[in-house]
Amino acid sequence: MKVRRTKVHGRDAVYHCMTRVVNGERLFQDREKEMLRKMIWQVADFCGVQVLTYCVMSNHFHVLLRVPDRQQVDDAELMRRYQVLYPKPTKYQAASVKVLRSQLEADSEEAQLLRAKLLARMGDVSEYMKAVKQRFSVWFNRNHKRYGTLWADRFKSVLVEGHGNPLQTMAAYIDLNPVRAGLVEDPKDYRFCGYAEAVASLGLISSGGTEDSKSKVDARMGCRAGLLHVWGDHLSSGAGLAEALMQHRQLIFGKRAADADLSEVERAAALKVLNEEGGQLPKSVMLRCRVRYFTDGAILGSAEFVRGFTGAWQMERGRKHPPKVNAMRGDWGGLAVIQGLRKQVFG
């Protein structure tokens, strides 16, 4: 069955994508996480999409992608992006690069078909996720002497309103994955997430250099740009990364962001307040629970934003009746989704 992705026309779109390992097995150690992190950025460069933040865990990964509405890609840029996928090409790959370049220069009918085929893989969230998952599967199976399916199913995606509270809340939810899993108390201490890389980029700028690989430097600067984009409309004139990090940290930890010994509300207690007692918790506490809206809500944003896509969502899925705009349970600052998730919202 074809995966449907509600599309935004005439403006950039932002998607939260998540995919899990088959049977939920915890197969990824640091080496695997590092390779997957590298491929997330590598394929983003090829596809012409922007990674706003990401998180790689032991059995799944998240990525928040900004997908431009239209891209102008000339042949020189097409060749650059193609070679991004093969930074250390084999003899066969090097030969294929020469053939591709000569075909594009000839601008024959075959070259036009080849150009269209490559461009079709760019600026599309489904093609991006497909490429990341396939490339990593090949690497993982080869290095672990295994074969067969690595990923459990097709990836989940949520169309996210591309600015303000919806975008900031989604970015914070993704960056808090290692905190929810109990791996760290602060996401800045988890090396495989966008927030930690953005923090590292601040040190990179102040030190004026690094011994890290070019791919790590590029990723850190990419996370820096992503965080600035997420918080762009909340930053004062001339503000930079330090203020964006402060804003992000305040959302993650709430008003006590500056406290040295921040105590967390236990997950079980939080769920009891939310589900059994019908009470309210601060957003910073709710973000430490697994909230299905962020992976299963389909479209997330203000009620007006979500309402603007109900028709397209209904048509794409062949529904007889238009979906309702559902307010998210809890104090989320007016966020809404299409998928109401009346049961087991917090799990």
Residue pairs with C-beta under 8 A, 6 or more apart in sequence:
3 126
3 154
3 155
4 316
4 317
5 15
5 125
5 126
5 157
5 159
6 159
6 298
6 299
6 309
6 312
6 313
6 316
7 13
7 312
8 69
8 159
9 69
10 69
11 69
11 162
12 66
12 67
12 68
12 69
12 162
13 66
13 67
13 69
13 125
13 159
13 162
14 52
14 64
14 65
14 66
14 67
14 159
14 160
14 161
14 162
14 167
15 64
15 65
15 67
15 125
15 157
15 158
15 159
15 160
16 62
16 63
16 64
16 65
16 157
16 158
16 160
16 170
16 174
16 294
16 295
16 300
17 62
17 63
17 64
17 65
17 125
17 129
17 155
17 156
17 157
18 60
18 61
18 62
18 63
18 155
18 156
18 157
18 295
19 60
19 61
19 129
19 133
19 151
19 152
19 153
19 154
19 155
19 156
20 59
20 60
20 151
20 152
20 153
21 27
21 28
21 59
21 60
21 150
21 151
21 152
22 149
22 150
22 151
22 152
23 152
24 59
24 152
25 59
26 58
26 59
27 58
27 59
27 140
27 150
28 36
28 56
28 57
28 58
28 59
29 58
32 140
33 56
33 57
33 58
33 192
34 192
35 136
35 139
35 140
36 56
36 61
36 132
36 136
37 54
37 56
37 192
37 219
38 215
38 219
39 132
39 135
39 136
39 139
40 51
40 54
40 56
40 61
40 63
40 132
41 51
41 215
41 218
41 219
41 222
42 84
42 85
42 87
42 215
43 85
43 128
43 131
43 132
43 135
44 50
44 51
44 65
44 128
44 222
45 81
45 84
46 81
46 82
46 84
46 85
46 121
46 122
46 131
47 81
47 121
47 122
47 123
47 124
47 127
47 128
47 131
48 68
48 71
48 73
48 81
48 122
48 123
49 65
49 66
49 67
49 68
49 123
49 125
49 128
50 65
50 66
50 68
50 222
50 225
50 226
50 229
51 63
51 64
51 65
51 194
51 222
51 223
51 226
52 64
52 65
52 66
52 167
52 171
52 194
52 226
52 227
52 229
52 230
53 63
53 64
53 171
53 174
53 175
53 193
53 194
53 195
53 198
53 223
53 226
53 227
53 230
54 61
54 62
54 63
54 64
54 174
54 193
54 194
55 61
55 62
55 174
55 175
55 177
55 178
55 190
55 192
55 193
55 194
56 192
56 193
57 177
57 178
57 181
57 192
62 174
62 177
63 174
64 160
64 170
64 171
64 174
64 194
64 226
65 125
65 128
66 162
66 226
66 229
67 123
67 124
67 125
67 128
68 123
70 123
71 122
71 123
73 81
73 119
73 122
75 104
75 105
75 115
78 104
78 115
78 118
78 119
79 97
79 100
79 101
79 104
81 122
82 97
82 100
82 118
83 89
83 97
85 135
86 93
86 97
89 97
100 114
103 110
103 111
103 114
104 111
104 114
104 115
120 127
121 127
121 131
125 157
129 155
129 157
133 150
133 151
133 155
136 150
137 149
137 150
137 151
140 146
140 150
141 147
141 148
141 150
156 295
156 296
158 170
158 294
158 295
158 296
158 297
158 298
158 299
158 300
158 337
159 298
159 299
159 300
159 301
159 309
160 166
160 167
160 170
160 300
160 301
161 167
161 300
161 301
161 302
161 305
163 232
163 233
164 233
164 234
164 302
165 302
165 332
165 333
165 334
165 335
166 300
166 301
166 302
166 305
166 335
167 230
168 230
168 231
168 234
168 247
168 248
168 251
169 251
169 283
169 287
169 332
169 333
169 335
170 294
170 300
171 194
171 226
171 227
171 230
171 248
172 248
172 251
172 252
172 287
173 287
173 291
173 294
174 193
174 194
174 294
175 187
175 193
175 194
175 195
175 248
175 252
176 187
176 252
176 287
176 288
177 187
177 193
178 184
178 187
178 190
178 192
178 193
179 185
179 186
179 187
179 190
179 264
179 288
180 267
180 288
180 289
180 290
183 190
184 190
185 262
185 264
187 193
187 195
187 196
187 252
188 195
188 196
188 199
189 196
190 196
191 197
194 223
194 226
194 227
195 223
195 227
195 248
195 252
197 219
197 220
197 222
197 223
197 224
198 220
198 223
198 224
198 226
198 227
198 241
198 244
198 245
198 248
199 245
200 220
201 220
201 221
201 223
201 224
201 241
202 224
202 241
202 242
202 245
204 210
204 217
204 220
204 221
205 241
210 216
210 217
212 220
224 241
227 241
227 244
227 245
227 248
228 235
228 240
228 241
228 244
230 244
230 248
231 243
231 244
231 247
231 248
234 247
235 243
235 244
235 247
236 243
246 257
249 257
250 257
251 283
251 284
251 287
252 284
252 287
253 259
253 262
253 284
254 282
254 283
254 284
254 285
256 262
264 285
264 288
265 281
265 285
265 288
267 288
267 289
270 281
270 285
270 286
270 288
270 289
270 346
271 289
271 346
273 279
273 280
273 281
274 281
274 286
274 289
274 329
274 330
274 346
275 345
275 346
280 330
280 331
281 330
281 331
282 331
283 330
283 331
283 332
283 333
286 330
286 331
286 332
286 346
289 346
290 346
290 347
291 345
291 346
292 341
292 344
292 345
292 346
292 347
293 300
293 328
293 335
293 337
293 339
293 341
293 345
294 300
296 339
296 341
297 328
297 337
297 338
297 339
297 341
298 313
298 337
298 338
298 339
299 305
299 306
299 309
299 313
299 337
299 338
300 306
300 335
300 336
300 337
301 335
301 336
302 334
302 335
302 336
303 325
303 327
303 334
303 336
305 336
306 325
306 336
306 337
306 338
307 325
309 338
310 322
310 323
310 325
310 338
311 322
313 319
313 323
313 338
314 321
314 322
314 323
323 338
323 339
324 338
324 340
325 336
325 338
326 336
326 337
326 338
326 339
326 340
326 341
327 334
327 335
327 336
328 335
328 336
328 337
329 345
